[in-house]
Amino acid sequence: MFKKILLSATLMATATAFAADLPSVKILATGGTIAGTAASSTQTTGYKAGDLGIQTLIEAVPAMKDYANVSGEQVVKISSNNMDTKTLLKLAKRVNELLADPKVDAVVITHGTDTLEETAYFLNLVTKSDKPVILVGAMRPATAISADGPMNLLEAVRVASTPEAKGKGVMIVMNDEINGARDVTKTNTTNPATFKSPELGAMGYVSGNKVRFYKQSTKRHTTNSEFDVSKLETLPRVDIIYSHVDDDRIMADAAVAAGAKGIIHAGTGNGSIANPTMEGLKDAVAKGVVVVRSARVPNGATTVSLPMWTKAGFLESDTLNPQKARLLLQLALTKTQDPKEIQRMFDQY
C-alpha cells in the first residue's frame, strides 16, 4: 500500500512539474461561429453565433493542455458582423493588460470570421507586447458533424505556445495556416479554407505535428507601433465609399454630413475615382476630411496615379484593403490631421 501511495504521489508531482513548464495561454472569447449552435448537426448556415461560453470550448479540446496551461475569459458573446469600436477598444485594453502580466505568455482570441481580419489588424497596430496574439474562428458551428472550430482552436494554442511566434505580430490561425494580420483576408463565404493572404502568402503552417514559420511582415506592428488606445474611449468616424458604374458624389456628401473625419474610397482598378465622385471628395478635403484612395481589387498596391488626385490631396493605401485602411486612418487621426504624416503611416504600416 505504501508503495502505491508513493507511486501516486510521484506521478502527481511529475504532472505538476510538467504543467509548470508549459506556457500560460489566456483565451479571450468574443463569440462567433466557433461558439455557434444549430438545431441540426448538418446545419452549417442560419445558426446562432456565440451561443457557447468559453469554458465549453476549452472542455471540448482537452488536448490543448498538452501544449499550454489554458484559462478562459468571456469578453462578449456576439456575431462578429456586430463588432464595434467600443468592443475593439475593450478587447485591445484587455489584451495589453494581460500581456503586461509576466505570468501570461500569450493570448488567443476566439472570434467570428466576418470581421476577424479587422480585429486582428487593429490589435496588430495597438498591442504593446511582442508576446504572441493569435485570433481564431470557425466556418462551421460547434454542433456541425464536421465542425472546424476544435482543431482550429487547438492549433491556435499550439502556435501561441511556440517560442518562434514571439515578435511576429498578431496572427490568424485557421485551417492549418498561419497568416499575418496585415495581409490576410476572408476569401470565401462558406469554405473552411477561407482565410488567405492572396498575394503575399501565409507566414507558416501547422503540419506534421509541427508549427512551421517561413516568413514575417516587414511592416511596423505591436511593440514598434506608435499608436496607443489606453486612454481612448472612441475613435474618429471614417467611412468607406465603394466605387461602381454610375458612381456619383452622393455617398461622399453623406459621409461629410454624418461627421466623417476621414473617407476611404474603394476605387476601381488602381484606386480610380469617377469624375462626379471626384468633385465630392475634393470638397470633402476642402472641409478638412482626410481622403485615402484604396481599391476594390483584391491584389496589388494602390499607388500614386493621376496628378489631379495628388493635387486634390488624396492619399494612397498601399496594399491595405479598404476595411483595414479604415482602421489605420482612424488611429492615424487620433494623432494628427497632417496629410503628409498620415501618408507616412500608410507607407510604414
C-alpha contacts under 8 A as a table, 3 or more apart, distances in Angstrom:
res1	aa1	res2	aa2	distance
1	M	4	K	5.13
1	M	5	I	6.30
2	F	5	I	5.12
2	F	6	L	6.11
3	K	6	L	5.03
3	K	7	L	6.05
4	K	7	L	5.06
4	K	8	S	6.10
5	I	8	S	5.11
5	I	9	A	6.16
6	L	9	A	5.11
6	L	10	T	6.12
7	L	10	T	5.04
7	L	11	L	6.21
8	S	11	L	5.16
8	S	12	M	6.21
9	A	12	M	5.10
9	A	13	A	6.10
10	T	13	A	5.09
10	T	14	T	6.13
11	L	14	T	5.05
11	L	15	A	6.16
12	M	15	A	5.10
12	M	16	T	6.12
13	A	16	T	5.06
13	A	17	A	6.13
14	T	17	A	5.10
14	T	18	F	6.10
15	A	18	F	5.02
15	A	19	A	6.16
16	T	19	A	5.13
16	T	20	A	6.16
17	A	20	A	5.03
17	A	21	D	6.40
18	F	21	D	5.24
18	F	22	L	6.71
19	A	22	L	5.30
19	A	68	A	7.64
19	A	69	N	6.68
20	A	23	P	7.86
22	L	67	Y	6.47
22	L	68	A	5.03
22	L	69	N	6.19
23	P	67	Y	7.53
23	P	68	A	5.04
23	P	69	N	6.14
23	P	104	V	7.77
23	P	105	D	5.89
23	P	106	A	7.88
23	P	161	S	6.07
24	S	68	A	5.69
24	S	69	N	4.78
24	S	70	V	6.09
24	S	103	K	6.86
24	S	104	V	5.28
24	S	105	D	5.20
24	S	106	A	6.72
24	S	161	S	7.95
25	V	68	A	6.21
25	V	69	N	6.05
25	V	70	V	4.94
25	V	71	S	6.75
25	V	104	V	6.24
25	V	105	D	5.89
25	V	106	A	4.90
25	V	107	V	5.55
25	V	108	V	7.00
25	V	157	V	7.28
25	V	160	A	7.32
25	V	161	S	7.31
26	K	70	V	5.79
26	K	71	S	5.23
26	K	72	G	5.84
26	K	73	E	7.56
26	K	104	V	6.94
26	K	106	A	6.45
26	K	107	V	4.89
26	K	108	V	6.20
27	I	54	I	7.92
27	I	70	V	6.94
27	I	71	S	6.06
27	I	72	G	4.63
27	I	73	E	6.25
27	I	107	V	5.84
27	I	108	V	4.68
27	I	109	I	5.62
27	I	110	T	7.29
28	L	54	I	7.75
28	L	72	G	5.91
28	L	73	E	4.98
28	L	74	Q	5.88
28	L	75	V	6.33
28	L	107	V	7.24
28	L	108	V	6.20
28	L	109	I	4.71
28	L	110	T	6.34
29	A	53	G	7.73
29	A	54	I	5.86
29	A	72	G	7.34
29	A	73	E	6.17
29	A	74	Q	4.77
29	A	75	V	5.69
29	A	76	V	6.75
29	A	77	K	7.41
29	A	109	I	5.74
29	A	110	T	4.84
29	A	111	H	6.73
30	T	50	G	7.30
30	T	74	Q	6.45
30	T	75	V	5.49
30	T	76	V	4.58
30	T	77	K	5.05
30	T	78	I	6.23
30	T	109	I	7.33
30	T	110	T	5.94
30	T	111	H	5.36
30	T	112	G	7.62
31	G	34	I	7.11
31	G	35	A	5.66
31	G	36	G	7.61
31	G	49	A	6.50
31	G	50	G	3.65
31	G	51	D	7.06
31	G	52	L	7.61
31	G	53	G	7.88
31	G	76	V	6.50
31	G	77	K	4.23
31	G	78	I	4.87
31	G	79	S	6.11
31	G	80	S	7.46
31	G	110	T	6.77
31	G	111	H	5.69
31	G	112	G	6.31
32	G	35	A	5.65
32	G	36	G	6.28
32	G	49	A	4.86
32	G	50	G	4.59
32	G	77	K	7.39
32	G	78	I	6.07
32	G	79	S	4.70
32	G	80	S	5.91
32	G	110	T	7.51
32	G	111	H	5.22
32	G	112	G	3.57
32	G	113	T	7.01
32	G	137	G	7.14
32	G	138	A	7.87
33	T	36	G	4.45
33	T	37	T	7.91
33	T	48	K	7.78
33	T	49	A	4.89
33	T	50	G	6.27
33	T	79	S	7.33
33	T	111	H	7.72
33	T	112	G	5.55
33	T	113	T	7.39
33	T	137	G	6.88
33	T	138	A	5.65
33	T	139	M	6.27
33	T	140	R	6.27
33	T	141	P	5.05
33	T	142	A	7.37
34	I	49	A	7.64
34	I	50	G	7.27
34	I	110	T	7.18
34	I	111	H	7.25
34	I	112	G	6.95
34	I	137	G	5.40
34	I	138	A	4.70
34	I	139	M	7.23
34	I	140	R	6.98
34	I	141	P	5.63
34	I	142	A	5.92
34	I	148	D	7.94
34	I	149	G	5.11
35	A	49	A	6.19
35	A	50	G	4.62
35	A	51	D	5.66
35	A	52	L	4.83
35	A	53	G	7.04
35	A	54	I	7.96
35	A	57	L	7.16
35	A	141	P	6.55
35	A	142	A	5.96
36	G	47	Y	6.45
36	G	48	K	5.30
36	G	49	A	4.03
36	G	50	G	5.00
36	G	51	D	5.21
36	G	52	L	6.41
36	G	140	R	7.95
36	G	141	P	4.57
36	G	142	A	5.60
36	G	143	T	7.33
37	T	47	Y	5.74
37	T	48	K	5.35
37	T	49	A	6.63
37	T	50	G	7.90
37	T	51	D	6.19
37	T	52	L	7.42
37	T	141	P	5.60
37	T	142	A	5.91
37	T	143	T	5.39
38	A	41	S	7.04
38	A	43	Q	6.21
38	A	44	T	7.64
38	A	46	G	7.59
38	A	47	Y	4.65
38	A	48	K	6.26
38	A	141	P	7.06
38	A	143	T	6.18
38	A	144	A	7.66
39	A	43	Q	7.14
39	A	47	Y	7.64
40	S	43	Q	5.23
40	S	143	T	7.39
40	S	144	A	7.36
41	S	44	T	7.97
41	S	143	T	5.50
41	S	144	A	4.33
41	S	145	I	5.34
42	T	144	A	5.68
42	T	145	I	6.42
43	Q	46	G	7.49
43	Q	47	Y	7.26
43	Q	144	A	6.48
44	T	47	Y	6.89
44	T	140	R	5.43
44	T	141	P	6.34
44	T	144	A	6.52
45	T	140	R	7.79
47	Y	141	P	7.14
48	K	51	D	6.12
49	A	78	I	6.79
49	A	79	S	5.35
49	A	112	G	7.92
49	A	141	P	7.56
50	G	53	G	7.57
50	G	77	K	5.04
50	G	78	I	5.43
50	G	79	S	6.13
51	D	77	K	7.12
52	L	56	T	6.44
52	L	57	L	7.26
53	G	56	T	5.55
53	G	57	L	6.75
53	G	74	Q	6.99
53	G	77	K	7.91
54	I	57	L	5.10
54	I	58	I	6.26
54	I	72	G	5.92
54	I	73	E	6.57
54	I	74	Q	6.07
55	Q	58	I	5.06
55	Q	59	E	6.13
55	Q	72	G	6.42
56	T	59	E	5.18
56	T	60	A	6.22
57	L	60	A	5.19
57	L	61	V	6.85
57	L	150	P	7.63
58	I	61	V	5.50
58	I	62	P	6.86
58	I	72	G	7.53
59	E	62	P	5.79
60	A	150	P	6.99
61	V	64	M	6.04
61	V	150	P	6.01
61	V	151	M	7.96
61	V	153	L	7.80
61	V	154	L	6.76
62	P	65	K	5.96
63	A	66	D	5.51
63	A	67	Y	7.66
63	A	154	L	7.16
64	M	67	Y	5.60
64	M	68	A	6.33
64	M	69	N	8.00
64	M	70	V	7.38
64	M	154	L	5.56
64	M	157	V	6.61
64	M	158	R	7.48
65	K	68	A	5.17
65	K	69	N	5.79
65	K	70	V	6.66
67	Y	157	V	7.33
67	Y	158	R	6.12
67	Y	161	S	6.61
68	A	157	V	7.26
68	A	158	R	7.76
68	A	161	S	6.42
74	Q	77	K	7.38
75	V	91	L	7.25
78	I	82	N	6.70
78	I	83	M	7.52
78	I	112	G	7.94
79	S	82	N	5.85
79	S	83	M	7.47
79	S	112	G	5.91
80	S	83	M	5.01
80	S	111	H	6.84
80	S	112	G	4.67
80	S	113	T	6.68
80	S	114	D	5.64
80	S	115	T	5.66
80	S	116	L	7.30
81	N	112	G	7.76
81	N	114	D	5.62
81	N	115	T	6.21
83	M	87	T	6.58
83	M	88	L	7.32
83	M	115	T	7.18
84	D	87	T	5.48
84	D	88	L	6.25
85	T	88	L	4.97
85	T	89	L	6.11
85	T	234	T	6.56
85	T	235	L	7.02
86	K	89	L	5.39
86	K	90	K	6.21
86	K	233	E	7.17
86	K	234	T	6.65
87	T	90	K	4.94
87	T	91	L	5.99
88	L	91	L	5.16
88	L	92	A	6.07
88	L	119	T	6.83
88	L	122	F	7.86
89	L	92	A	5.05
89	L	93	K	6.09
89	L	229	V	7.01
89	L	232	L	7.63
89	L	233	E	7.20
89	L	234	T	7.68
90	K	93	K	5.35
90	K	94	R	6.25
91	L	94	R	5.16
91	L	95	V	6.13
92	A	95	V	5.12
92	A	96	N	6.28
92	A	123	L	6.17
92	A	126	V	7.06
92	A	127	T	6.81
92	A	229	V	7.73
93	K	96	N	5.23
93	K	97	E	6.10
93	K	229	V	7.35
93	K	230	S	6.18
94	R	97	E	4.95
94	R	98	L	6.13
95	V	98	L	5.23
95	V	99	L	6.13
95	V	107	V	7.14
95	V	127	T	7.23
96	N	99	L	5.17
96	N	100	A	6.09
96	N	127	T	5.98
96	N	128	K	6.13
96	N	129	S	7.21
97	E	100	A	5.34
97	E	101	D	6.94
98	L	101	D	5.38
98	L	104	V	6.44
98	L	107	V	7.87
99	L	102	P	7.23
99	L	104	V	5.95
99	L	105	D	6.99
99	L	106	A	6.87
99	L	107	V	7.49
99	L	129	S	6.50
99	L	131	K	6.92
100	A	104	V	7.80
100	A	129	S	7.48
101	D	104	V	5.55
102	P	105	D	7.14
104	V	107	V	7.77
105	D	131	K	6.35
105	D	132	P	7.54
105	D	161	S	7.75
106	A	131	K	5.57
106	A	132	P	4.97
106	A	133	V	6.02
106	A	160	A	5.82
106	A	161	S	7.08
107	V	131	K	7.97
107	V	132	P	6.42
107	V	133	V	4.91
107	V	134	I	6.38
107	V	160	A	7.08
108	V	133	V	5.81
108	V	134	I	4.71
108	V	135	L	5.74
108	V	136	V	7.31
108	V	156	A	6.85
108	V	157	V	6.73
108	V	160	A	7.03
109	I	133	V	7.64
109	I	134	I	6.20
109	I	135	L	4.70
109	I	136	V	6.14
110	T	135	L	6.00
110	T	136	V	5.03
110	T	137	G	5.63
110	T	153	L	7.85
111	H	116	L	6.26
111	H	135	L	6.83
111	H	136	V	6.06
111	H	137	G	5.17
112	G	115	T	6.75
112	G	116	L	6.02
112	G	137	G	5.65
112	G	138	A	7.21
113	T	116	L	4.72
113	T	117	E	7.63
113	T	137	G	5.85
113	T	138	A	6.83
113	T	139	M	7.20
113	T	186	K	7.56
114	D	117	E	7.95
114	D	186	K	7.65
115	T	118	E	5.30
115	T	119	T	6.48
116	L	119	T	5.40
116	L	120	A	6.16
116	L	135	L	7.54
116	L	137	G	7.71
117	E	120	A	5.06
117	E	121	Y	6.13
117	E	172	I	7.89
117	E	181	A	6.35
117	E	184	V	6.53
117	E	185	T	5.86
117	E	186	K	7.29
118	E	121	Y	5.19
118	E	122	F	6.06
118	E	323	Q	6.83
118	E	324	K	6.01
118	E	327	L	7.59
119	T	122	F	5.07
119	T	123	L	6.15
120	A	123	L	5.26
120	A	124	N	6.10
120	A	135	L	6.64
120	A	170	V	6.26
120	A	171	M	6.91
120	A	172	I	7.24
120	A	181	A	5.21
120	A	182	R	7.86
121	Y	124	N	4.79
121	Y	125	L	6.40
121	Y	170	V	7.32
121	Y	181	A	4.88
121	Y	182	R	5.50
121	Y	324	K	6.83
122	F	125	L	5.27
122	F	126	V	6.47
122	F	324	K	7.95
122	F	327	L	6.49
122	F	328	L	7.66
123	L	126	V	5.10
123	L	127	T	5.41
123	L	170	V	6.80
123	L	222	T	7.67
124	N	127	T	5.97
124	N	169	G	5.93
124	N	170	V	5.06
124	N	181	A	6.58
124	N	182	R	7.56
124	N	221	H	5.50
124	N	222	T	5.41
125	L	220	R	7.98
125	L	221	H	5.29
125	L	222	T	5.57
125	L	225	S	6.00
125	L	227	F	6.57
125	L	328	L	7.93
126	V	221	H	7.73
126	V	222	T	5.92
126	V	225	S	6.81
126	V	227	F	5.62
126	V	228	D	5.85
126	V	229	V	6.69
127	T	222	T	4.77
127	T	223	T	6.92
128	K	222	T	5.36
128	K	223	T	4.96
128	K	225	S	7.94
129	S	222	T	6.13
129	S	223	T	5.41
130	D	166	K	5.69
130	D	167	G	4.45
130	D	168	K	7.38
130	D	169	G	6.93
130	D	222	T	6.64
130	D	223	T	6.13
131	K	165	A	7.78
131	K	166	K	5.11
131	K	167	G	6.39
132	P	160	A	5.47
132	P	165	A	5.77
132	P	166	K	5.17
132	P	167	G	7.00
132	P	168	K	7.48
132	P	169	G	6.99
132	P	170	V	6.74
133	V	160	A	6.85
133	V	169	G	7.21
133	V	170	V	5.03
133	V	171	M	6.52
134	I	156	A	6.28
134	I	157	V	7.95
134	I	159	V	7.76
134	I	160	A	6.37
134	I	170	V	5.94
134	I	171	M	4.99
134	I	172	I	5.60
134	I	173	V	6.69
135	L	156	A	7.36
135	L	170	V	7.64
135	L	171	M	6.22
135	L	172	I	4.73
135	L	173	V	6.43
136	V	152	N	6.63
136	V	153	L	6.43
136	V	156	A	6.47
136	V	172	I	5.80
136	V	173	V	5.57
136	V	174	M	6.19
137	G	149	G	6.46
137	G	152	N	7.07
137	G	153	L	7.63
137	G	174	M	6.94
138	A	141	P	7.06
138	A	147	A	7.72
138	A	148	D	5.74
138	A	149	G	4.80
138	A	152	N	7.16
138	A	174	M	7.53
138	A	192	P	7.07
139	M	147	A	7.88
139	M	148	D	6.82
139	M	149	G	7.61
139	M	190	T	6.35
139	M	191	N	6.83
139	M	192	P	5.24
140	R	144	A	6.36
140	R	146	S	7.45
140	R	147	A	5.22
140	R	148	D	6.14
140	R	149	G	7.18
140	R	192	P	7.49
141	P	144	A	5.58
141	P	147	A	6.01
141	P	148	D	7.94
141	P	149	G	7.43
142	A	147	A	5.51
142	A	148	D	7.82
142	A	149	G	6.52
142	A	150	P	7.93
143	T	147	A	6.81
144	A	147	A	4.94
147	A	150	P	7.12
148	D	151	M	5.89
148	D	152	N	6.20
148	D	175	N	7.72
148	D	192	P	7.21
149	G	152	N	5.06
149	G	153	L	5.98
150	P	153	L	5.16
150	P	154	L	6.19
151	M	154	L	5.03
151	M	155	E	6.13
152	N	155	E	5.18
152	N	156	A	6.07
152	N	173	V	6.80
152	N	174	M	5.18
152	N	175	N	6.30
152	N	176	D	7.41
153	L	156	A	5.00
153	L	157	V	6.29
154	L	157	V	5.29
154	L	158	R	6.24
155	E	158	R	4.87
155	E	159	V	6.15
155	E	173	V	6.95
155	E	174	M	7.62
155	E	176	D	7.24
155	E	206	V	6.87
156	A	159	V	5.22
156	A	160	A	6.10
156	A	172	I	7.93
156	A	173	V	5.42
156	A	174	M	7.48
157	V	160	A	4.94
157	V	161	S	6.04
158	R	161	S	5.12
158	R	162	T	6.40
158	R	211	V	7.48
159	V	162	T	5.18
159	V	165	A	6.49
159	V	173	V	7.85
159	V	206	V	7.84
159	V	211	V	6.34
160	A	165	A	6.43
161	S	165	A	7.72
162	T	165	A	5.59
162	T	166	K	7.73
162	T	211	V	7.43
163	P	166	K	5.79
164	E	213	F	7.67
165	A	168	K	5.91
166	K	169	G	7.62
168	K	171	M	7.88
168	K	216	Q	6.22
168	K	217	S	7.33
169	G	180	G	7.16
169	G	181	A	7.53
169	G	221	H	6.13
169	G	222	T	6.05
170	V	180	G	6.39
170	V	181	A	5.60
170	V	222	T	7.79
171	M	178	I	6.59
171	M	179	N	5.58
171	M	180	G	4.59
171	M	181	A	5.10
172	I	178	I	5.90
172	I	179	N	5.29
172	I	180	G	6.40
172	I	181	A	6.44
172	I	184	V	7.94
173	V	176	D	6.92
173	V	177	E	5.70
173	V	178	I	4.73
173	V	179	N	6.50
174	M	177	E	5.57
174	M	178	I	6.93
174	M	193	A	7.67
174	M	195	F	7.28
175	N	192	P	6.69
175	N	193	A	5.82
176	D	205	Y	5.63
176	D	206	V	4.92
176	D	207	S	6.70
177	E	202	A	6.73
177	E	203	M	7.85
177	E	204	G	6.11
177	E	205	Y	4.50
177	E	206	V	6.18
178	I	202	A	5.92
178	I	203	M	5.50
178	I	204	G	4.90
178	I	205	Y	5.42
178	I	206	V	7.36
179	N	183	D	7.44
179	N	184	V	5.92
179	N	195	F	7.90
179	N	196	K	7.04
179	N	197	S	6.68
179	N	201	G	7.65
179	N	202	A	4.76
179	N	203	M	5.22
179	N	204	G	6.96
180	G	183	D	5.86
180	G	184	V	6.07
180	G	197	S	7.89
180	G	202	A	7.11
180	G	203	M	6.35
180	G	216	Q	7.51
180	G	217	S	7.27
181	A	184	V	5.69
182	R	320	L	7.46
182	R	324	K	7.87
183	D	197	S	5.25
183	D	198	P	7.87
183	D	200	L	7.00
183	D	201	G	7.99
183	D	320	L	7.43
184	V	195	F	6.38
184	V	196	K	5.29
184	V	197	S	4.21
184	V	198	P	7.34
185	T	195	F	5.52
185	T	196	K	5.68
185	T	197	S	6.20
185	T	198	P	7.77
186	K	189	T	7.76
186	K	194	T	5.38
186	K	195	F	4.64
186	K	196	K	6.57
187	T	194	T	5.03
187	T	195	F	6.01
187	T	196	K	6.63
188	N	191	N	5.74
188	N	193	A	7.73
188	N	194	T	4.85
188	N	195	F	7.79
189	T	194	T	7.33
190	T	194	T	7.38
191	N	194	T	5.50
193	A	196	K	7.79
196	K	201	G	7.21
196	K	202	A	6.94
197	S	200	L	5.76
197	S	201	G	4.75
197	S	202	A	5.82
198	P	201	G	6.05
198	P	298	P	7.62
198	P	299	N	6.82
199	E	299	N	6.16
199	E	300	G	7.57
202	A	205	Y	7.69
202	A	215	K	7.88
203	M	213	F	5.89
203	M	214	Y	5.71
203	M	215	K	4.97
203	M	216	Q	5.88
204	G	211	V	7.55
204	G	212	R	5.37
204	G	213	F	4.24
204	G	214	Y	5.40
204	G	215	K	7.03
205	Y	211	V	6.10
205	Y	212	R	5.27
205	Y	213	F	6.65
206	V	209	N	6.94
206	V	210	K	5.73
206	V	211	V	4.58
206	V	212	R	6.13
207	S	210	K	5.39
207	S	211	V	6.52
207	S	212	R	7.39
219	K	348	Q	5.89
219	K	349	Y	5.12
220	R	224	N	5.67
220	R	225	S	5.90
220	R	348	Q	6.11
220	R	349	Y	5.12
221	H	224	N	5.32
221	H	225	S	4.98
221	H	349	Y	7.04
222	T	225	S	5.29
227	F	331	L	6.77
227	F	332	A	7.83
228	D	231	K	7.68
229	V	232	L	5.02
232	L	235	L	7.37
235	L	330	Q	6.09
235	L	331	L	7.15
235	L	334	T	7.17
236	P	260	A	7.45
236	P	261	K	6.25
236	P	262	G	7.91
236	P	330	Q	5.56
236	P	331	L	7.92
236	P	333	L	6.74
236	P	334	T	7.15
237	R	259	G	6.98
237	R	260	A	4.86
237	R	261	K	5.66
237	R	262	G	6.73
237	R	330	Q	7.00
238	V	260	A	5.33
238	V	261	K	5.88
238	V	262	G	4.55
238	V	263	I	5.41
238	V	264	I	7.24
238	V	326	R	6.26
238	V	329	L	7.39
238	V	330	Q	6.33
239	D	255	A	6.43
239	D	260	A	6.49
239	D	262	G	6.58
239	D	263	I	4.97
239	D	264	I	6.18
239	D	326	R	7.27
240	I	263	I	5.80
240	I	264	I	4.67
240	I	265	H	5.86
240	I	266	A	6.82
240	I	322	P	6.97
240	I	323	Q	7.63
240	I	326	R	7.18
241	I	251	M	6.60
241	I	252	A	7.07
241	I	263	I	7.16
241	I	264	I	6.23
241	I	265	H	4.91
241	I	266	A	5.88
242	Y	265	H	6.25
242	Y	266	A	4.75
242	Y	267	G	6.47
242	Y	296	R	7.37
243	S	247	D	6.19
243	S	265	H	7.28
243	S	266	A	5.88
243	S	267	G	5.04
243	S	268	T	6.26
243	S	273	I	7.25
243	S	274	A	7.71
243	S	296	R	7.75
244	H	247	D	5.39
244	H	267	G	7.99
244	H	268	T	7.42
247	D	274	A	6.30
247	D	276	P	7.09
247	D	277	T	6.55
248	D	251	M	7.50
248	D	274	A	7.18
248	D	275	N	7.78
248	D	276	P	4.83
248	D	277	T	4.74
249	R	252	A	5.27
249	R	253	D	6.17
249	R	276	P	5.58
249	R	277	T	4.19
249	R	278	M	7.39
249	R	279	E	6.99
249	R	280	G	4.87
249	R	281	L	7.56
250	I	253	D	5.24
250	I	254	A	6.10
250	I	277	T	7.78
250	I	280	G	7.70
251	M	254	A	4.91
251	M	255	A	6.10
252	A	255	A	5.18
252	A	256	V	6.41
252	A	263	I	7.90
252	A	277	T	7.05
252	A	280	G	5.64
252	A	281	L	6.15
252	A	284	A	7.39
253	D	256	V	5.23
253	D	257	A	6.15
253	D	280	G	6.22
253	D	284	A	7.53
254	A	257	A	5.00
254	A	258	A	6.08
255	A	258	A	5.06
255	A	259	G	6.55
255	A	260	A	5.48
255	A	263	I	7.57
256	V	259	G	5.27
256	V	260	A	5.23
256	V	261	K	7.66
256	V	284	A	6.50
256	V	289	V	7.59
257	A	260	A	7.42
260	A	263	I	6.97
260	A	289	V	7.03
261	K	288	G	7.43
261	K	289	V	4.96
261	K	290	V	6.45
261	K	333	L	7.85
262	G	289	V	5.10
262	G	290	V	4.53
262	G	291	V	5.78
262	G	292	V	7.82
262	G	329	L	7.10
262	G	330	Q	7.59
263	I	289	V	7.13
263	I	290	V	6.24
263	I	291	V	4.82
263	I	292	V	6.30
263	I	326	R	7.74
264	I	291	V	5.96
264	I	292	V	4.93
264	I	293	R	6.06
264	I	294	S	6.46
264	I	322	P	6.42
264	I	325	A	7.03
264	I	326	R	6.17
265	H	271	G	7.51
265	H	273	I	8.00
265	H	291	V	7.19
265	H	292	V	6.17
265	H	293	R	5.03
265	H	294	S	5.57
265	H	295	A	7.23
265	H	322	P	7.45
266	A	271	G	6.53
266	A	293	R	6.60
266	A	294	S	4.79
266	A	295	A	4.37
266	A	296	R	5.12
266	A	322	P	5.91
267	G	270	N	7.10
267	G	271	G	4.09
267	G	272	S	4.91
267	G	273	I	5.78
267	G	293	R	6.86
267	G	294	S	5.96
267	G	295	A	4.44
267	G	296	R	5.73
268	T	271	G	5.31
268	T	272	S	4.99
268	T	273	I	7.06
268	T	295	A	5.82
268	T	296	R	5.93
268	T	297	V	6.84
269	G	272	S	5.86
269	G	295	A	6.51
269	G	296	R	7.41
269	G	297	V	6.26
270	N	294	S	7.76
270	N	295	A	6.20
270	N	297	V	7.79
270	N	301	A	7.46
270	N	302	T	5.26
270	N	303	T	6.84
270	N	305	S	7.72
271	G	293	R	5.56
271	G	294	S	5.21
271	G	295	A	4.58
271	G	296	R	7.65
271	G	302	T	5.80
271	G	303	T	7.81
272	S	293	R	8.00
272	S	295	A	7.70
273	I	277	T	6.53
273	I	278	M	6.01
274	A	277	T	5.33
274	A	278	M	6.02
275	N	278	M	4.88
275	N	279	E	6.62
276	P	279	E	5.47
276	P	280	G	6.82
277	T	280	G	5.09
277	T	281	L	6.20
278	M	281	L	5.16
278	M	282	K	6.09
279	E	282	K	5.10
279	E	283	D	6.29
280	G	283	D	5.21
280	G	284	A	6.26
281	L	284	A	4.85
281	L	285	V	6.30
281	L	291	V	7.07
282	K	285	V	5.20
282	K	286	A	6.34
282	K	312	A	5.93
282	K	313	G	7.88
283	D	286	A	4.98
283	D	287	K	6.42
284	A	287	K	5.12
284	A	288	G	6.63
284	A	289	V	5.31
284	A	290	V	7.73
284	A	291	V	7.78
285	V	288	G	5.09
285	V	289	V	4.76
285	V	290	V	5.96
285	V	291	V	6.67
285	V	312	A	7.60
285	V	313	G	6.99
285	V	314	F	7.97
286	A	289	V	7.24
290	V	314	F	7.44
290	V	315	L	7.99
290	V	337	Q	7.45
290	V	339	P	7.15
291	V	313	G	7.58
291	V	314	F	5.25
291	V	315	L	6.25
292	V	314	F	5.60
292	V	315	L	4.47
292	V	316	E	5.41
292	V	317	S	6.32
293	R	302	T	6.99
293	R	314	F	6.55
293	R	315	L	5.84
293	R	316	E	4.89
293	R	317	S	6.00
294	S	302	T	5.74
294	S	316	E	6.45
294	S	317	S	5.30
294	S	318	D	7.57
294	S	320	L	7.40
294	S	321	N	6.58
294	S	322	P	5.72
294	S	325	A	7.48
295	A	298	P	7.62
295	A	302	T	6.44
295	A	321	N	6.78
295	A	322	P	6.74
296	R	321	N	7.46
296	R	322	P	7.34
297	V	300	G	7.61
298	P	321	N	7.28
299	N	319	T	7.49
300	G	319	T	5.90
301	A	317	S	7.42
301	A	318	D	4.55
301	A	319	T	4.15
301	A	320	L	7.51
302	T	316	E	5.96
302	T	317	S	5.80
302	T	318	D	4.83
302	T	319	T	6.25
303	T	316	E	5.90
303	T	317	S	7.48
303	T	318	D	6.11
304	V	310	T	7.23
304	V	316	E	6.56
305	S	309	W	7.25
305	S	310	T	7.63
306	L	309	W	5.54
306	L	310	T	6.89
307	P	310	T	5.14
307	P	311	K	6.02
308	M	311	K	4.89
308	M	312	A	6.02
309	W	312	A	5.02
309	W	313	G	6.60
309	W	314	F	5.77
310	T	313	G	5.19
310	T	314	F	5.52
310	T	315	L	7.26
311	K	314	F	7.57
313	G	339	P	7.67
315	L	339	P	7.37
315	L	343	Q	6.15
316	E	343	Q	7.04
316	E	346	F	7.39
317	S	320	L	5.71
317	S	321	N	7.71
317	S	325	A	6.26
317	S	346	F	5.89
317	S	347	D	7.77
318	D	346	F	6.82
318	D	347	D	6.79
320	L	323	Q	8.00
320	L	324	K	5.89
320	L	325	A	5.53
321	N	324	K	5.54
321	N	325	A	6.00
322	P	325	A	4.97
322	P	326	R	6.10
323	Q	326	R	5.21
323	Q	327	L	6.78
324	K	327	L	5.18
324	K	328	L	6.42
325	A	328	L	5.18
325	A	329	L	6.12
326	R	329	L	5.17
326	R	330	Q	6.17
327	L	330	Q	5.07
327	L	331	L	6.38
328	L	331	L	5.22
328	L	332	A	6.01
328	L	346	F	7.51
329	L	332	A	4.86
329	L	333	L	6.05
329	L	342	I	7.52
330	Q	333	L	5.31
330	Q	334	T	6.76
331	L	334	T	5.26
331	L	335	K	7.17
332	A	335	K	5.48
332	A	336	T	6.26
332	A	337	Q	7.79
332	A	342	I	6.12
332	A	345	M	7.27
333	L	336	T	5.15
333	L	337	Q	5.78
333	L	342	I	7.89
336	T	341	E	7.25
336	T	342	I	7.28
337	Q	341	E	7.79
337	Q	342	I	7.19
338	D	341	E	5.36
338	D	342	I	6.26
339	P	342	I	5.03
339	P	343	Q	6.03
340	K	343	Q	5.12
340	K	344	R	6.25
341	E	344	R	5.02
341	E	345	M	6.45
342	I	345	M	5.04
342	I	346	F	6.45
343	Q	346	F	5.04
343	Q	347	D	6.19
344	R	347	D	5.02
344	R	348	Q	6.18
345	M	348	Q	5.10
345	M	349	Y	5.82
346	F	349	Y	5.43
